[in-house]
Amino acid sequence: MHPIYPVTPENAQGKLSTESVQIRSINSAGHGVGNLKDGRVVFIPRTVPGDTVSVTVTESKPRWCKGKLIEVVKSSSDRVDPVCPHYSSCNGCALQHMAYEAQLEWKINTVEECFKRIGGIDISVSGIQPSPEQYSYRSRLSFSLLRLRNSRVIAGFHTLGAPQRIENIDKTCALGETPLIDAWKSLRKGWGDSARLLPSGRKLKLTLRNVSQGVALVIHGGKRNGDPDELMRRVPEIVSVWNVDDRGNEILLGGEQLLYDQRLGEQVEVGPTSFLQANRSCEIYLNDWIVEQINPCEGMRVIDAYCGLGIYGRRIAKHGANVIGIERNLTDDFHQNSREPGNLECLAGTVEKLLPEVMPADALILNPPRVGLSRSVATIVNESGPWLVLYVSCDPATLARDIDRMKESYRVGKIRLFDLFPQTSHTETVAVMHRKA
């Protein structure tokens, strides 16, 4: 028997009722699913199929409940010891207690079920690419900081089961690359009483981004600038400090303005908030597979929609394709990075407006944000899309919804997953779609 939470006087006096539950599955959030004695479904974080656990109900509804794990009475064969000291109370990741092979199998099953339930598509995932690094893989981390009375500061991730609270992460995060963790430890020691060297304000969001020169600190929110020069003197790991205001403006507070990141064997210039995949090592497999689906690229016309810094488009262009990228938030970063090859052009604007203008094409890459495609983009693809569409998504639910919207003209050839987010409930999904004859 493995106690998860300490026995308190309240527990000992029997004021906290518990119930034994057998875990039979996991939901899309990574929470174990079982049934109470009265038949209601109960969702319990930090449990694994095959576990028998003691739980207490924290939220009760007529047909379902949320539960809190008190004790593992009998462990599943897929249960492992989490490596992070904060795991029992931090909501930063959800699956550290589950063997990695079981995580991968669960992600495959979750995506297949999602396609069947939302898109009405009964398809088998062709496989999943494991991450070469199961821990210490994230190239950026975002923390919430809260200033309290008496110069106290707490900073970390949201608390499991209490998202309004912040779990104080004072030492490490098991998912961050080593330079980020070293910088975080130094930052906490160096920001001064009440984090006075940071911008003022009760709440801040702090993002650490690992770049070629060191670590960039990006601060969302706050007033005034703090003292970035003194901060960087105390925290030498940090080479650049930025603030992002309420309008999304990026303001350099101190340090290096030009930031570079090493991706796919190349050095690319990035902005403080430029999107790049957080998992460098697994991103290589994802990018290679995308290129393989389009090969032979020579002479093809490819549209890279929601292209960001043009990571996919640049690679495909170097294989001989003529690539048109579309990016709403186009910055000088793209033009700096895409000087070569010359057969790559990026247009600034929305996919809704520009996609009809750049058609026709031989292939289309769709890599939208988590919310997926607008209905109008799905309609455009349905009516005039190319013979090959590659849809890259971090949310299988919106992917399944969008594929359902395009089913009039497209069939799904295959689905492949890339585990860019080990220890979490997320995965990257790529759907290869072919236009119907």
C-alpha positions as CSV (number, residue, x, y, z in Angstrom):
1,M,0.0,0.0,0.0
2,H,1.4,3.4,-1.0
3,P,0.0,6.5,0.8
4,I,-0.1,9.5,-1.5
5,Y,-1.1,12.2,1.0
6,P,-0.2,12.3,4.7
7,V,-2.7,11.2,7.2
8,T,-4.1,14.3,9.0
9,P,-6.0,14.5,12.3
10,E,-9.1,15.1,10.2
11,N,-8.6,12.0,8.2
12,A,-7.8,10.0,11.3
13,Q,-11.1,11.1,12.9
14,G,-13.0,9.8,9.9
15,K,-14.3,13.2,8.7
16,L,-12.9,12.5,5.2
17,S,-14.8,9.6,3.7
18,T,-13.0,7.4,1.2
19,E,-14.0,4.8,-1.2
20,S,-12.1,2.0,-3.1
21,V,-12.1,2.3,-6.9
22,Q,-10.6,0.2,-9.6
23,I,-9.2,2.3,-12.5
24,R,-10.3,0.9,-15.9
25,S,-9.1,3.7,-18.3
26,I,-7.8,7.2,-18.7
27,N,-9.6,10.2,-20.1
28,S,-8.2,12.8,-22.5
29,A,-6.8,14.9,-19.7
30,G,-4.8,12.0,-18.4
31,H,-7.0,11.3,-15.4
32,G,-7.9,7.8,-14.4
33,V,-11.5,6.6,-14.8
34,G,-13.4,4.3,-12.5
35,N,-16.8,3.9,-10.9
36,L,-18.0,4.6,-7.3
37,K,-20.2,2.1,-5.5
38,D,-23.3,4.0,-6.6
39,G,-22.3,3.6,-10.3
40,R,-21.2,7.1,-11.0
41,V,-18.1,7.7,-13.1
42,V,-15.2,9.2,-11.1
43,F,-12.2,10.9,-12.6
44,I,-9.0,10.7,-10.5
45,P,-5.6,12.2,-11.4
46,R,-2.4,10.3,-10.9
47,T,-4.0,6.9,-11.4
48,V,-3.3,4.2,-14.0
49,P,-5.5,1.5,-15.5
50,G,-5.2,-1.6,-13.3
51,D,-4.7,0.4,-10.1
52,T,-7.0,-0.1,-7.1
53,V,-7.1,3.1,-5.2
54,S,-8.6,4.8,-2.2
55,V,-10.2,8.1,-3.1
56,T,-12.2,10.9,-1.7
57,V,-14.8,12.8,-3.8
58,T,-13.9,16.5,-4.4
59,E,-16.7,17.4,-6.8
60,S,-20.0,15.6,-7.0
61,K,-22.5,15.7,-9.9
62,P,-25.6,13.6,-10.6
63,R,-23.8,11.3,-13.1
64,W,-20.1,11.9,-12.5
65,C,-17.6,13.0,-9.9
66,K,-14.0,14.2,-9.5
67,G,-11.9,12.4,-7.0
68,K,-8.6,12.9,-5.1
69,L,-6.2,10.0,-4.8
70,I,-5.5,9.2,-1.2
71,E,-3.7,5.8,-1.4
72,V,-2.7,3.2,-4.0
73,V,-4.0,0.0,-2.6
74,K,-2.8,-2.2,-5.5
75,S,-0.5,-0.9,-8.2
76,S,-0.9,-1.4,-11.9
77,S,2.0,-3.1,-13.7
78,D,2.2,0.2,-15.7
79,R,2.7,2.4,-12.6
80,V,6.2,3.8,-12.0
81,D,7.7,6.3,-9.5
82,P,7.6,9.9,-10.7
83,V,11.0,11.6,-10.9
84,C,9.8,15.1,-10.0
85,P,9.6,16.1,-6.3
86,H,6.7,18.4,-7.1
87,Y,4.6,15.9,-9.0
88,S,2.1,15.0,-6.3
89,S,0.8,18.6,-6.2
90,C,1.9,20.3,-9.5
91,N,-0.3,20.3,-12.5
92,G,2.6,20.9,-15.0
93,C,2.4,17.4,-16.3
94,A,0.0,14.5,-15.9
95,L,1.7,11.1,-16.7
96,Q,5.0,10.8,-14.8
97,H,3.5,8.0,-12.8
98,M,2.8,5.9,-15.9
99,A,5.4,3.8,-17.8
100,Y,6.5,5.5,-21.0
101,E,5.4,2.6,-23.3
102,A,2.0,2.8,-21.6
103,Q,1.9,6.5,-22.3
104,L,2.5,6.0,-26.0
105,E,-0.1,3.3,-26.2
106,W,-2.7,5.4,-24.4
107,K,-2.0,8.4,-26.8
108,I,-2.6,6.2,-29.8
109,N,-5.9,4.9,-28.3
110,T,-7.0,8.5,-27.4
111,V,-6.5,9.8,-30.9
112,E,-8.3,6.9,-32.5
113,E,-11.2,7.3,-30.1
114,C,-11.2,11.0,-30.8
115,F,-11.5,10.5,-34.5
116,K,-14.2,8.0,-34.1
117,R,-16.3,10.1,-31.6
118,I,-15.9,13.5,-33.2
119,G,-15.1,12.9,-36.9
120,G,-17.0,9.6,-37.4
121,I,-13.7,8.1,-38.8
122,D,-12.8,4.6,-37.8
123,I,-9.0,4.6,-38.6
124,S,-6.0,3.0,-37.0
125,V,-3.0,5.2,-36.2
126,S,0.0,4.0,-38.3
127,G,2.4,4.5,-35.4
128,I,3.9,6.9,-32.9
129,Q,7.4,8.3,-32.8
130,P,8.7,8.2,-29.2
131,S,10.6,11.2,-28.0
132,P,14.4,10.5,-27.8
133,E,14.3,12.4,-24.5
134,Q,11.6,11.6,-22.0
135,Y,12.7,14.3,-19.6
136,S,14.7,17.6,-19.9
137,Y,13.4,18.1,-23.4
138,R,11.5,21.4,-23.3
139,S,13.4,24.4,-24.8
140,R,11.1,26.9,-23.1
141,L,9.1,27.0,-19.8
142,S,6.5,29.4,-18.6
143,F,6.0,30.1,-14.8
144,S,3.4,32.2,-13.0
145,L,4.7,34.6,-10.3
146,L,2.6,36.0,-7.5
147,R,3.8,38.6,-5.0
148,L,2.4,38.2,-1.5
149,R,2.6,40.2,1.7
150,N,5.8,40.7,3.7
151,S,7.9,40.5,0.5
152,R,7.0,36.9,-0.1
153,V,7.0,35.6,-3.7
154,I,5.8,32.3,-5.0
155,A,6.4,31.2,-8.6
156,G,5.8,28.0,-10.5
157,F,2.9,26.1,-12.1
158,H,-0.7,25.8,-11.2
159,T,-1.6,23.4,-8.4
160,L,-3.2,20.1,-9.2
161,G,-6.9,20.3,-8.5
162,A,-6.7,24.0,-7.6
163,P,-5.9,26.0,-10.7
164,Q,-6.4,29.3,-8.8
165,R,-3.3,28.4,-6.7
166,I,0.4,28.3,-7.7
167,E,2.7,25.5,-6.8
168,N,6.0,27.0,-5.8
169,I,8.7,25.5,-7.9
170,D,11.9,26.5,-6.2
171,K,14.3,23.9,-7.4
172,T,13.6,22.1,-10.7
173,C,11.2,21.0,-13.4
174,A,11.8,17.6,-14.8
175,L,10.7,18.6,-18.3
176,G,13.0,21.7,-18.9
177,E,16.3,21.6,-20.7
178,T,19.3,21.9,-18.2
179,P,20.2,25.5,-19.1
180,L,16.6,26.6,-18.4
181,I,16.6,24.9,-15.0
182,D,20.0,26.4,-14.1
183,A,18.7,29.8,-15.1
184,W,15.5,29.3,-13.1
185,K,17.4,28.5,-9.9
186,S,19.7,31.5,-10.4
187,L,16.8,33.8,-11.2
188,R,15.0,32.9,-8.0
189,K,18.1,33.6,-6.0
190,G,18.9,36.8,-7.8
191,W,15.6,38.7,-8.3
192,G,15.8,40.3,-4.9
193,D,13.3,40.8,-2.1
194,S,9.7,40.7,-3.5
195,A,11.4,40.1,-6.9
196,R,12.1,43.8,-7.0
197,L,14.4,43.5,-10.0
198,L,11.5,42.3,-12.2
199,P,8.7,44.7,-13.4
200,S,6.2,45.6,-10.7
201,G,2.8,44.1,-10.4
202,R,1.1,41.4,-8.3
203,K,1.1,38.8,-11.0
204,L,3.6,38.1,-13.8
205,K,4.1,35.4,-16.4
206,L,7.8,34.5,-16.8
207,T,8.9,32.5,-19.9
208,L,12.5,31.2,-20.1
209,R,13.6,30.4,-23.6
210,N,16.8,28.5,-24.3
211,V,18.6,30.2,-27.2
212,S,22.1,29.8,-28.7
213,Q,23.5,32.7,-26.6
214,G,22.1,31.6,-23.3
215,V,18.6,32.0,-21.9
216,A,16.1,34.8,-22.8
217,L,13.6,35.9,-20.1
218,V,10.2,37.1,-21.5
219,I,7.9,38.8,-19.0
220,H,4.2,39.1,-19.6
221,G,2.5,41.8,-17.6
222,G,3.8,44.2,-15.0
223,K,4.5,47.9,-14.8
224,R,7.8,49.8,-15.2
225,N,10.9,47.9,-16.1
226,G,12.5,46.7,-12.8
227,D,16.2,46.7,-13.1
228,P,17.1,44.3,-16.0
229,D,20.8,45.2,-16.0
230,E,21.3,44.4,-12.4
231,L,19.2,41.2,-12.9
232,M,21.5,40.0,-15.7
233,R,24.5,40.8,-13.6
234,R,23.2,38.6,-10.8
235,V,21.9,35.9,-13.2
236,P,24.6,35.5,-15.9
237,E,22.6,32.7,-17.5
238,I,20.1,35.3,-18.8
239,V,21.3,37.2,-21.8
240,S,18.2,39.1,-22.8
241,V,15.1,40.4,-20.9
242,W,11.9,41.3,-22.7
243,N,8.5,42.5,-21.7
244,V,5.2,41.8,-23.6
245,D,2.5,44.3,-22.8
246,D,-1.3,43.9,-22.9
247,R,-1.3,44.7,-26.6
248,G,1.3,42.1,-27.5
249,N,4.1,44.6,-28.1
250,E,7.5,43.1,-27.5
251,I,9.8,45.5,-25.6
252,L,13.5,44.9,-25.1
253,L,14.3,45.8,-21.5
254,G,18.0,44.8,-21.6
255,G,20.6,42.5,-23.1
256,E,20.8,41.1,-26.6
257,Q,18.2,42.1,-29.2
258,L,19.1,39.5,-31.8
259,L,18.3,35.9,-30.6
260,Y,19.2,32.7,-32.4
261,D,18.2,29.1,-32.1
262,Q,19.7,25.9,-33.5
263,R,17.1,23.9,-35.4
264,L,17.4,21.0,-37.8
265,G,21.1,21.7,-38.2
266,E,20.7,25.4,-38.9
267,Q,20.8,28.6,-36.9
268,V,17.7,30.6,-37.2
269,E,16.9,34.1,-35.9
270,V,13.9,34.2,-33.5
271,G,11.9,36.8,-31.7
272,P,11.2,36.5,-27.9
273,T,7.8,35.0,-28.6
274,S,8.4,33.2,-32.0
275,F,6.8,29.8,-32.1
276,L,9.1,26.8,-32.4
277,Q,8.4,23.3,-31.2
278,A,9.6,22.9,-27.6
279,N,11.0,19.4,-28.2
280,R,14.0,19.8,-30.4
281,S,15.0,16.1,-30.7
282,C,11.6,14.8,-31.6
283,E,10.9,17.8,-33.9
284,I,13.6,16.3,-36.3
285,Y,11.5,13.2,-36.8
286,L,8.4,15.2,-37.4
287,N,10.0,17.4,-39.9
288,D,11.7,14.5,-41.8
289,W,8.3,12.7,-42.0
290,I,6.5,15.7,-43.4
291,V,9.2,16.0,-46.1
292,E,8.9,12.3,-46.9
293,Q,5.2,12.6,-47.5
294,I,5.7,15.2,-50.2
295,N,8.8,13.8,-51.9
296,P,9.8,14.0,-54.7
297,C,9.5,17.7,-54.1
298,E,11.3,18.8,-57.3
299,G,9.1,21.2,-59.2
300,M,6.1,20.9,-56.9
301,R,4.1,24.0,-55.8
302,V,3.6,23.7,-52.0
303,I,1.6,26.1,-49.7
304,D,2.8,26.2,-46.1
305,A,-0.2,27.7,-44.2
306,Y,0.3,29.1,-40.7
307,C,4.0,28.8,-41.5
308,G,5.5,30.7,-38.5
309,L,9.3,31.0,-39.2
310,G,8.9,28.7,-42.2
311,I,10.6,25.6,-40.7
312,Y,8.7,23.2,-43.0
313,G,8.7,25.4,-46.0
314,R,12.5,26.1,-45.9
315,R,13.2,22.4,-45.8
316,I,10.9,21.5,-48.6
317,A,12.2,24.4,-50.7
318,K,15.7,23.0,-50.4
319,H,14.4,19.8,-51.9
320,G,13.4,21.7,-55.0
321,A,9.8,22.7,-54.4
322,N,8.4,26.1,-54.9
323,V,6.9,27.1,-51.6
324,I,4.5,29.9,-50.6
325,G,4.2,30.5,-46.9
326,I,1.3,32.2,-45.2
327,E,1.6,33.8,-41.8
328,R,-0.6,36.4,-40.1
329,N,2.1,37.5,-37.6
330,L,4.9,37.7,-40.1
331,T,8.0,39.5,-38.7
332,D,11.4,40.4,-40.0
333,D,12.5,37.1,-38.5
334,F,11.1,35.2,-41.4
335,H,12.7,37.4,-44.0
336,Q,16.1,37.1,-42.2
337,N,15.8,33.3,-42.1
338,S,14.4,32.7,-45.6
339,R,17.0,34.6,-47.7
340,E,18.0,31.1,-48.9
341,P,16.6,29.2,-50.8
342,G,15.2,31.7,-53.3
343,N,12.2,29.5,-54.2
344,L,10.5,30.2,-50.8
345,E,8.2,33.2,-50.4
346,C,6.1,34.1,-47.4
347,L,3.0,36.3,-47.5
348,A,1.8,38.3,-44.5
349,G,-1.9,38.0,-43.8
350,T,-4.6,35.5,-42.8
351,V,-5.0,32.1,-44.3
352,E,-8.7,32.9,-44.8
353,K,-7.8,35.8,-47.1
354,L,-4.7,34.6,-48.8
355,L,-5.2,30.9,-49.4
356,P,-7.7,31.3,-52.3
357,E,-5.3,33.8,-53.9
358,V,-2.3,31.4,-54.0
359,M,-4.2,28.4,-55.2
360,P,-3.8,26.1,-57.1
361,A,-1.0,23.9,-55.6
362,D,0.2,20.4,-55.6
363,A,0.3,20.1,-51.8
364,L,-0.9,22.0,-48.8
365,I,0.5,22.0,-45.3
366,L,-1.9,23.1,-42.5
367,N,-0.3,23.8,-39.1
368,P,-2.9,25.9,-37.3
369,P,-2.9,26.9,-33.6
370,R,-4.7,24.6,-31.1
371,V,-8.2,26.0,-32.0
372,G,-7.8,24.5,-35.5
373,L,-9.2,25.8,-38.8
374,S,-11.9,28.3,-39.1
375,R,-14.9,27.0,-41.0
376,S,-14.1,29.3,-43.9
377,V,-10.7,27.7,-44.4
378,A,-12.1,24.2,-44.3
379,T,-14.6,25.3,-47.0
380,I,-11.8,26.7,-49.2
381,V,-9.8,23.5,-48.9
382,N,-12.9,21.5,-49.7
383,E,-13.7,23.5,-52.8
384,S,-10.2,24.1,-54.3
385,G,-7.6,22.3,-52.2
386,P,-4.8,20.2,-53.8
387,W,-4.5,16.5,-54.2
388,L,-2.4,16.2,-51.0
389,V,-3.0,17.9,-47.7
390,L,-0.8,17.4,-44.6
391,Y,-2.6,18.6,-41.4
392,V,-0.3,19.0,-38.4
393,S,-2.2,19.4,-35.1
394,C,-1.5,19.5,-31.3
395,D,-5.2,18.9,-30.6
396,P,-6.8,15.7,-32.0
397,A,-10.2,17.0,-31.1
398,T,-10.1,20.1,-33.4
399,L,-8.2,18.0,-36.0
400,A,-11.0,15.4,-36.1
401,R,-13.6,18.2,-36.3
402,D,-11.9,19.9,-39.2
403,I,-11.4,16.6,-41.1
404,D,-15.1,16.0,-40.7
405,R,-15.8,19.4,-42.3
406,M,-13.6,18.4,-45.3
407,K,-14.8,14.9,-45.7
408,E,-16.9,15.8,-48.8
409,S,-13.7,16.2,-50.8
410,Y,-11.0,14.4,-48.8
411,R,-10.2,11.0,-47.4
412,V,-7.7,10.3,-44.7
413,G,-4.8,8.1,-45.9
414,K,-2.9,7.7,-42.7
415,I,-2.4,9.2,-39.2
416,R,0.9,9.3,-37.4
417,L,1.7,10.7,-34.0
418,F,4.9,12.3,-32.6
419,D,5.3,12.4,-28.9
420,L,6.6,16.0,-28.6
421,F,5.2,16.2,-25.0
422,P,6.3,13.2,-22.9
423,Q,4.8,13.0,-19.4
424,T,1.8,15.1,-20.5
425,S,-1.5,14.2,-22.0
426,H,-0.6,16.0,-25.3
427,T,0.7,14.7,-28.6
428,E,1.4,16.0,-32.1
429,T,-0.8,14.4,-34.8
430,V,-0.3,14.5,-38.5
431,A,-3.1,13.5,-40.9
432,V,-2.2,12.7,-44.5
433,M,-5.3,13.5,-46.7
434,H,-5.9,12.8,-50.3
435,R,-8.5,14.4,-52.6
436,K,-11.2,12.1,-53.7
437,A,-11.4,11.2,-57.4
